[in-house]
Amino acid sequence: MATYTQLSQTDIDYITKEYNLDIESFSSIDGGAGNSSYRLCSNERDFVLTVFDEKSYEEVLYLGELLLLLQEYHFSATVPLRLRDSSVVTQYLNKPLMIKEYIYGTVYEELDKNMLGSIGRNLAKLHLIPIPHYLPKQHSYGLEFFSSLTRVGIDPQYEVWLEEQLDILTQSIPIDLPKALIHGDLFYDNVLFLEKKFQAIIDFEEACNYYRVFDLGMAIVGLCRDGKSIDLNKVEALVGGYQEIIELELRERESLQMFSSYAATATSSWRFWKYNIDLKESDNFRKHWDMAELSQNISAIDKERFMQRVFTL
């Protein structure tokens, strides 16, 4: 992704003086969607400065509060720095920004069973943290988002399919499933390892008060994908790690396959919006179909086979 907000050394110096930081060098970090991030290097340690190009000041304030809550519960995640006035969010160029401690680690696209198990355990630990009142009660590109994309006239075939998925999911999801503080976007590039030892989960911009089995489904899509489908051995390792901490209810186990398909559909809808409406990137304008196909292929797995392979019953 591009760096949307370009900062100079003068900008960096102006911003970091409120944190009492002496920054020797900085460089942009690729990968943010909707924000601009920079690695800041000082004599003592490194930091990450993030400018939130698409979020309001209030939304980023809540994100800062959430990161402080995770720190309070000793959850391995990004730690925000405080300014001189003790706040964790400020503004520059009329955009909210935050500086966080830099976490040394590596992103692994291919994860082995031990790594997946450690992610599963830490995801469960996240779900045990009390849900703060300010979290939204729906996922930012979940079911409620779909209807805004079904009649835009950009890709009629996809829009009809998305509307069908909306109808199916609306009728199928048990509304009383357990909810939790969820990450909501647990793809491989949001998990850091150091020599294959778990370090942290990062990027909590999509966190919300939502079904915990949806979070597991999103993690399956983001961590266990195998080409156009998912690797059930990897899913077993991820879910097995999770259940070392939290044992899923029977109705959650029975709906995990559906929620994995739902997560792929949700990711597809975000890509459709991002690359056809928000950015209009010609190189990625059909990228939503990859996740739509993944959603269909997850649904096509025999349910009994899915259950037997993923759960030790």
C-alpha positions as CSV (number, residue, x, y, z in Angstrom):
1,M,0.0,0.0,0.0
2,A,1.1,3.6,-0.5
3,T,2.1,6.0,2.2
4,Y,-0.8,8.4,2.1
5,T,0.6,11.1,4.3
6,Q,4.2,12.1,3.4
7,L,6.2,13.4,6.4
8,S,9.6,15.2,6.3
9,Q,12.3,15.4,8.9
10,T,10.8,18.7,10.0
11,D,7.4,17.1,10.5
12,I,8.9,14.2,12.4
13,D,10.9,16.6,14.7
14,Y,7.8,18.7,15.4
15,I,5.6,15.7,16.2
16,T,8.1,13.8,18.4
17,K,9.1,16.8,20.6
18,E,5.7,16.3,22.3
19,Y,6.9,12.8,23.3
20,N,10.4,14.0,24.4
21,L,11.9,11.8,21.7
22,D,15.2,12.4,19.9
23,I,14.8,10.7,16.6
24,E,18.0,10.1,14.5
25,S,16.4,8.7,11.4
26,F,13.1,7.5,10.0
27,S,11.7,5.5,7.1
28,S,8.2,4.7,5.8
29,I,6.7,1.3,6.4
30,D,4.7,-0.4,3.7
31,G,1.6,-2.4,4.2
32,G,-0.9,-0.1,5.8
33,A,-4.4,0.1,4.3
34,G,-5.9,3.5,5.2
35,N,-3.0,4.8,7.3
36,S,0.6,5.9,6.9
37,S,3.3,4.4,9.2
38,Y,6.9,5.3,9.8
39,R,9.7,3.6,11.7
40,L,11.5,6.0,14.0
41,C,15.0,5.2,15.2
42,S,16.7,6.7,18.2
43,N,19.8,5.8,20.2
44,E,17.9,3.8,22.7
45,R,15.1,2.1,20.8
46,D,12.8,2.3,17.8
47,F,9.2,3.3,17.5
48,V,6.3,3.3,15.0
49,L,4.5,6.5,14.1
50,T,1.1,5.9,12.5
51,V,-1.0,8.6,10.8
52,F,-4.6,7.5,10.5
53,D,-5.8,8.8,7.2
54,E,-9.3,7.3,7.2
55,K,-10.2,7.3,10.9
56,S,-11.7,10.0,13.1
57,Y,-9.9,11.4,16.1
58,E,-12.5,9.7,18.3
59,E,-12.0,6.3,16.7
60,V,-8.2,6.6,17.3
61,L,-8.8,7.6,20.9
62,Y,-10.7,4.4,21.4
63,L,-8.0,2.5,19.7
64,G,-5.5,4.0,22.1
65,E,-7.7,3.1,25.1
66,L,-7.9,-0.5,23.8
67,L,-4.1,-0.8,23.4
68,L,-3.7,0.4,27.0
69,L,-6.3,-2.1,28.1
70,L,-4.4,-4.9,26.4
71,Q,-1.2,-3.7,28.1
72,E,-3.1,-3.8,31.5
73,Y,-4.0,-7.5,30.9
74,H,-0.4,-8.3,29.8
75,F,-1.6,-9.2,26.3
76,S,1.2,-9.2,23.7
77,A,0.4,-6.3,21.5
78,T,1.6,-2.9,20.5
79,V,2.2,-0.4,23.4
80,P,1.3,3.2,22.7
81,L,3.6,6.0,24.0
82,R,2.2,8.9,26.0
83,L,2.7,12.5,25.2
84,R,3.8,15.1,27.7
85,D,0.1,15.6,28.8
86,S,-0.2,11.8,29.3
87,S,-2.6,11.3,26.3
88,V,-1.7,8.7,23.7
89,V,-3.3,10.3,20.6
90,T,-2.5,13.7,19.0
91,Q,-3.2,15.4,15.7
92,Y,-1.1,16.6,12.8
93,L,-2.2,18.0,9.5
94,N,-5.7,17.6,10.9
95,K,-5.2,13.8,11.1
96,P,-5.0,11.7,14.3
97,L,-1.7,10.0,15.0
98,M,-0.1,7.7,17.5
99,I,3.4,6.6,18.3
100,K,3.9,3.0,19.6
101,E,6.9,1.0,20.7
102,Y,8.5,-0.9,17.8
103,I,8.1,-4.7,18.2
104,Y,11.1,-6.6,16.8
105,G,9.9,-9.6,14.9
106,T,9.2,-11.3,11.6
107,V,6.0,-11.9,9.6
108,Y,5.7,-15.5,8.3
109,E,3.4,-16.2,5.5
110,E,3.8,-20.0,6.0
111,L,3.1,-21.0,9.6
112,D,3.9,-24.4,11.1
113,K,1.6,-26.2,13.5
114,N,3.5,-24.9,16.6
115,M,3.2,-21.3,15.4
116,L,-0.5,-21.7,14.7
117,G,-1.1,-23.3,18.1
118,S,0.6,-20.3,19.8
119,I,-1.6,-17.9,17.8
120,G,-4.7,-19.9,18.8
121,R,-3.8,-19.7,22.4
122,N,-3.2,-16.0,22.3
123,L,-6.4,-15.4,20.4
124,A,-8.3,-17.1,23.2
125,K,-6.5,-15.0,25.8
126,L,-7.7,-11.9,23.9
127,H,-11.3,-13.2,24.0
128,L,-11.0,-13.5,27.8
129,I,-10.3,-9.8,28.3
130,P,-13.4,-7.8,29.4
131,I,-15.1,-6.1,26.5
132,P,-14.8,-2.3,26.8
133,H,-18.0,-0.3,26.4
134,Y,-16.7,1.8,23.5
135,L,-16.1,-1.1,21.0
136,P,-18.5,-1.2,18.1
137,K,-21.0,-4.1,18.2
138,Q,-20.6,-5.0,14.5
139,H,-17.6,-5.7,12.3
140,S,-16.6,-2.8,10.1
141,Y,-17.0,-5.0,6.9
142,G,-19.4,-7.6,8.2
143,L,-23.0,-8.3,7.3
144,E,-24.2,-4.7,7.9
145,F,-21.6,-3.5,5.3
146,F,-22.7,-5.9,2.5
147,S,-25.9,-4.2,1.6
148,S,-24.1,-0.9,0.7
149,L,-22.3,-2.8,-2.1
150,T,-25.0,-4.9,-3.7
151,R,-26.6,-2.3,-6.0
152,V,-23.6,-0.1,-7.0
153,G,-23.5,-1.4,-10.6
154,I,-19.7,-2.0,-10.8
155,D,-19.6,-5.8,-11.0
156,P,-23.2,-7.1,-11.3
157,Q,-22.3,-10.8,-11.0
158,Y,-20.4,-10.2,-7.8
159,E,-23.0,-7.9,-6.4
160,V,-25.7,-10.6,-6.9
161,W,-23.5,-13.2,-5.3
162,L,-22.9,-10.9,-2.3
163,E,-26.6,-10.3,-1.9
164,E,-27.2,-14.0,-1.9
165,Q,-24.5,-14.5,0.8
166,L,-26.1,-11.7,2.9
167,D,-29.5,-13.5,2.8
168,I,-27.9,-16.9,3.6
169,L,-25.9,-15.6,6.5
170,T,-28.7,-13.5,7.9
171,Q,-30.9,-16.6,8.1
172,S,-28.1,-19.0,9.3
173,I,-26.2,-17.2,12.1
174,P,-27.5,-18.0,15.6
175,I,-27.8,-14.6,17.2
176,D,-27.1,-15.8,20.7
177,L,-23.6,-17.1,20.1
178,P,-20.9,-16.0,22.6
179,K,-19.3,-12.6,21.8
180,A,-15.9,-11.2,22.9
181,L,-13.4,-8.5,22.3
182,I,-12.2,-9.7,18.9
183,H,-9.3,-8.6,16.7
184,G,-11.3,-8.9,13.5
185,D,-8.5,-9.0,11.0
186,L,-6.1,-11.7,12.1
187,F,-4.1,-12.3,8.9
188,Y,-0.5,-13.6,8.9
189,D,0.9,-10.1,8.5
190,N,-0.7,-9.0,11.8
191,V,1.3,-11.6,13.8
192,L,5.0,-11.2,14.7
193,F,7.4,-14.0,15.6
194,L,11.0,-13.9,16.7
195,E,12.8,-17.1,15.5
196,K,9.4,-18.7,15.2
197,K,8.5,-17.8,18.8
198,F,5.3,-15.8,19.2
199,Q,5.9,-12.1,19.9
200,A,2.7,-10.1,19.4
201,I,-0.5,-9.6,17.5
202,I,-0.7,-6.1,16.0
203,D,-3.1,-3.8,14.1
204,F,-6.3,-3.7,16.2
205,E,-8.1,-1.2,14.0
206,E,-10.9,-3.7,13.2
207,A,-11.4,-4.7,16.9
208,C,-15.1,-4.9,18.0
209,N,-17.6,-6.6,20.3
210,Y,-18.6,-9.5,18.0
211,Y,-18.8,-13.3,17.7
212,R,-15.6,-15.0,18.9
213,V,-16.2,-17.8,16.4
214,F,-16.1,-15.1,13.6
215,D,-12.6,-14.1,14.9
216,L,-11.6,-17.8,14.6
217,G,-13.1,-17.9,11.1
218,M,-11.2,-14.8,10.1
219,A,-8.0,-16.3,11.5
220,I,-8.6,-19.5,9.5
221,V,-8.9,-17.4,6.3
222,G,-5.9,-15.3,7.2
223,L,-3.6,-18.0,8.5
224,C,-4.6,-21.3,7.1
225,R,-5.3,-20.6,3.4
226,D,-3.9,-23.1,1.0
227,G,-4.3,-21.7,-2.5
228,K,-8.0,-21.6,-3.3
229,S,-9.1,-23.4,-0.1
230,I,-7.9,-24.0,3.5
231,D,-5.5,-26.5,5.0
232,L,-7.5,-28.5,7.5
233,N,-4.3,-29.6,9.3
234,K,-3.5,-26.0,9.9
235,V,-7.0,-25.3,11.0
236,E,-6.8,-28.1,13.5
237,A,-3.6,-26.7,14.9
238,L,-5.0,-23.2,15.3
239,V,-8.3,-24.3,16.8
240,G,-6.5,-26.8,19.0
241,G,-4.3,-24.1,20.5
242,Y,-7.4,-21.9,21.0
243,Q,-9.2,-24.7,22.9
244,E,-6.3,-25.2,25.3
245,I,-7.6,-21.9,26.8
246,I,-11.3,-21.7,25.7
247,E,-13.4,-24.7,24.9
248,L,-15.8,-23.8,22.1
249,E,-19.5,-24.5,22.7
250,L,-21.0,-27.2,20.5
251,R,-23.0,-24.7,18.5
252,E,-19.8,-22.7,17.9
253,R,-18.0,-25.8,16.6
254,E,-20.9,-26.6,14.4
255,S,-20.9,-23.1,12.9
256,L,-17.1,-22.6,12.6
257,Q,-17.1,-23.7,8.9
258,M,-19.9,-21.2,8.1
259,F,-18.1,-18.4,9.9
260,S,-14.9,-19.1,8.0
261,S,-16.8,-18.8,4.8
262,Y,-18.4,-15.6,6.2
263,A,-15.0,-14.2,7.0
264,A,-13.8,-14.8,3.5
265,T,-17.0,-13.1,2.1
266,A,-16.4,-10.1,4.4
267,T,-12.8,-9.8,3.3
268,S,-14.0,-10.0,-0.3
269,S,-16.5,-7.2,0.3
270,W,-13.8,-5.0,1.7
271,R,-11.5,-5.6,-1.3
272,F,-14.4,-4.8,-3.6
273,W,-15.0,-1.5,-1.8
274,K,-11.4,-0.7,-1.5
275,Y,-10.2,-1.3,-5.0
276,N,-13.4,-0.4,-7.0
277,I,-14.9,2.5,-4.9
278,D,-12.4,4.0,-2.5
279,L,-9.1,3.8,-4.4
280,K,-10.2,2.6,-7.9
281,E,-7.0,0.7,-8.4
282,S,-7.0,-0.8,-11.9
283,D,-4.5,-3.5,-11.0
284,N,-6.6,-4.9,-8.2
285,F,-10.2,-4.2,-9.4
286,R,-11.0,-8.0,-9.5
287,K,-9.1,-8.9,-6.3
288,H,-12.4,-9.5,-4.5
289,W,-13.1,-12.6,-6.5
290,D,-10.1,-14.4,-4.9
291,M,-11.8,-14.3,-1.5
292,A,-15.3,-14.9,-3.0
293,E,-13.9,-18.1,-4.5
294,L,-12.3,-19.0,-1.2
295,S,-15.6,-18.5,0.6
296,Q,-17.4,-20.8,-1.9
297,N,-14.7,-23.5,-1.5
298,I,-14.8,-23.4,2.3
299,S,-18.6,-23.9,2.1
300,A,-18.1,-26.8,-0.3
301,I,-16.1,-28.8,2.2
302,D,-18.1,-31.8,3.5
303,K,-19.3,-30.7,7.0
304,E,-18.7,-34.0,8.6
305,R,-15.1,-34.1,7.2
306,F,-14.5,-30.6,8.4
307,M,-15.7,-31.4,11.9
308,Q,-13.7,-34.7,12.1
309,R,-10.5,-33.1,10.9
310,V,-10.6,-29.9,13.0
311,F,-12.0,-31.2,16.3
312,T,-11.0,-34.1,18.5
313,L,-14.5,-35.3,19.5
